[in-house]
Amino acid sequence: MKKRFVLAAAMAATAALALTACQQGSASGGGDNDNDGGGESGGGEEVVTLEFQSLSDQPLAMEAVQGIVDSWNADNPDIQVELVQAGWDGIYDKLITQFNGGTAPDIIHYEAGSIAPFAVDGYLADLTDLINPDFASDVSEGIWESVTVNDQIIAYPTTLQSYMVFANTDLLEAAGVEVPTGATMTWDELREIAQATTTDGQYGLGWGLSSPTATFMSLGLGFDGGYFEGSGSDVTIDVGEGELAVPEAIHQMAYEDLSLDPVSLTQSGSEVLPSWYAGETALTVQGSFRVASIGTDAPEGFNWTVLPPLEGSVSADQAANPQTYSVNIDSEHVEESAQFLDFFTSTENLAALAYADALVPASASARDALAEQTADENGWAAVLASGDSLVAPPFLTVDAYTQWKDTVATPAFQRFLADEIDSAQLQADLTDGWEQVNR
Amino acid sequence: MSATVVSRPGVSSRAQRREAIALVVPAMAPIIVFSVIPLMAGVYLGFTDATLRRNDVADFIGLDNFVRLMGDRFFWESFRIGLVWAVACSVLTLLCAMGLALLLNTDLRLKSLTRVLALIPWAMPPVVVAIMWRMIYSPTAGPLNAALEAVGLPAVNWLGDFSTALPAVIVVAVWSGMPQTTVLLLAGMQQVPTEQLEAAAVDGANAARRFWHVTLPALRPVVLASTALDFIWSFNSFGLVYVMTEGGPGGRTMLPMLFTYLEAFKNRNIGYASAMGDVLVIAVLLVLSVYLIQQFRKGKAER
C-alpha cells in the first residue's frame, strides 16, 4: 500500500512539473489579467502601481528621470510609479524574454527602430486615442510616423539623436580652414576640410563605422536614398545612386583622398574619440549626444565645435529614430500609464530629460525651451538645428529589416568600407541578400 | 496485508522492482522535466512555424523549415565557418595543450606554481576573456600592435581585417580552452608507467621516440575524449565570438550558433531557428561518429 502510494505521488509530482513547464510557453495570454484589472480599478480607492522600466543609465539622466517620477508620485497618490532601472546593454534580449515570459513592465522605454518588431508582434498597446492632443500637435509628422505601426501609435517619442561633424578648431585654424557657418554643410565641404586637415601621417577625419548600417540608412535620406519601398512583408529594395551616395563618399575619402583613417572605419564611435581628443584627427563624425560628454571628457585647452548638419543632394534629412516610451498591451492599467507618460513628456520634463542626455527633444516647445537654456553652451545650437530635419525612415515599417541589417547589410557595408568589393558588388550584395532574407 | 503478500516470492521481486522505480523517479523527474522535455520540445519546434509573437500558435508544417534551410546560403556559409573554426580550435588546442602538458610534466622548479598559473585562463568567464582580448587586439590602443610597432613591424587591425579576424578569434579560443585539455593530458601522462619509459631509455630511444612510441599510445583514450569534447564545445561556442566580433567583419566570424541566435531572437522565428539547431546537432553527431569510428579502428589495428 505504502509503496504504491509513494510511486503514485512521485508520478503525480512529475506530471505536475511537466505540465507547469509546458504551460510556461503560453502564459503570456491577457484574458485573465484584463478581468482582474477591471475589478480592481472599479473599486476607485485602490492605489494603482505602475512598473516603469527606464534605460537612461547616465548619472544625469537617471537623476532627471527619478526627479520626474518623484514629482508625479507626490502629486498622484492614486497612481504610483515604481521606477525599475535597466540599461541599454543587452536590452533587446531582456525585453524579448520579458514579453515572452509575460513579465514585461507596464511602461517600456526603448527606441523607435527597435521597439517596432514588438509592436508588429502585438505586444504594445495602441496609444492613438490616449495621447494628449497638445503634445500630438507639438511633435512633427515625421517623428509621429516613426512610432506608428499598422496605423497605431505605439509609443511616446521623446528624444532623438542625429549624426554631426565634430571639429578640433585649433587644427582647422592651423590648416587654414575657416569654420563653416551656414545653416547646413555639403558633403563636398566636408571632403575639402578633411583634405585640408590631412597632413603627413595624419588623417583629417576619423569616423567610427564598425556598425555602418544605421548611419548609412540615416544620412542616405539626404540623397533621397530610402532603400525600401512598401511596408510589412510586401517590400521591395532599391539600391540606386541615392542609396550609394554616402558609402561612396566615405569610400572616396578613405581610399582616393586618403583623408579618412581606414582603421577608424572598423571601430566604434567611442573608440575613435581618443585619437580626436589627442589631436590626431581634426574631424570626427559622432552621434549628437556626444556634445555632453565631450564637454566634460575633452582634455584641458581642447578647442572644439560642432559643424553645421550635413546636407545631401536633396536635403539635410536624417532618420528620426526617437527614444520611445510604450505601454505593455497586457498591462492592467494602460490608461493610467498613458496619463503618466503625458506628464513625462510635458515641455519642462522633456527639456530636462533631453538636456541630461544631450539629445534633441521631440516636441517643438521643448526644443525652444532647451535652446534658450543652452544659448551659451558649445555645440548645442547646431545639434538642436539638426532636429528640424529628422524624418521617419522607410525601414521602420519593414518586417525583415533587422534580419537584413544583421546578416546582409552590415557585412556588405563592412566589406565595401574595407575596400574588398566595389560599389557595383555592394549594390548586388544588398539586393540579392534582401531576396534571400525576405522569402 | 502487506505481511502476507511478502511471503510469496514472485510478488516480492515485483515489490522490489516497484521500490526501485519509486527511488529512481525522484531523481529522473528533474532530468525529464528540465532536460528531456525541453530538448524534445526544441526538436519538435523545428517542425513548426513557431514565432515569438504574442499568443503565437505554432502549426506543424512538416519538413518545410528544412527545405527552406537547404536553400539558405547564409546558413551554409556560417556552417562552413563553423567547421573551420571547430576543427582549427580542437586541433590547435590539442597541440598546444600537449606541449604545455609535457612541459609541466617534467621536473621543473616551482612545479606546483607553474601548474596553477597554467590553469588561470580556465578560471576566467568567456566574456571577461573576450573583453580582455579585444583590448589586446585593439588597433589603436592595444599592446599587441604597440609591440609590433616597437620592433618596426606594421600594425594589424586584428579583429577588423577580413583575413585576420577568424584566426585572431581562434587564437583566443585556443588560449582559453588549453587549460582544460592540458589538465586531462597531464593526468594521462602521469598514468604512463615509468618502467616502460625507463626501459625505452635503456634501449637507446631518445626523448622524441619515447614520446612517440610510449607516451602517445598510452594517451590515446585521453586524446580521443578531449578532442571530441573540444570539437563539440567549439562548434557550439557563442559567448567568446559574440563579445569579440559579433560575427563581423563582413560575416567572417559568423559561427552557426551566432547565426541561429540571430534567427531565433532577432528575427523571432523560433521554428526556423530550431530547425537550424536540429541540423547542427545532426552535423556534430555525424562528424564525431566518423572521427570516433576511425580512431577506434586505428586503435584496434595497432593492437
Interface residues (C-beta under 8 A of the other chain):
Chain A: M1 K2 K3 R4 V6 L7 A10 M11 A13 T14 L17 A18 A21 C22 G25 S26 S28 G29 G30 Y92 D93 I96 F99 N100 P117 D121 G122 Y123 S210 V263 T266 Q267 E271 P274 S275 I329 A400 T402 Q403 D406 T407 V408 T410 P411 A412 Q414 R415 A418 E420 G433 Q436 R439
Chain B: M1 S2 A15 R18 E19 I21 A22 V25 P26 M28 A29 I32 V33 F34 I37 P38 A41 T51 L52 R53 R54 N55 R68 D72 R73 F74 S138 P139 T140 A141 N157 L159 G160 D161 F162 G247 G248 P249 G250 G251 M254 F259 L262 E263 F265 K266 N267 R268
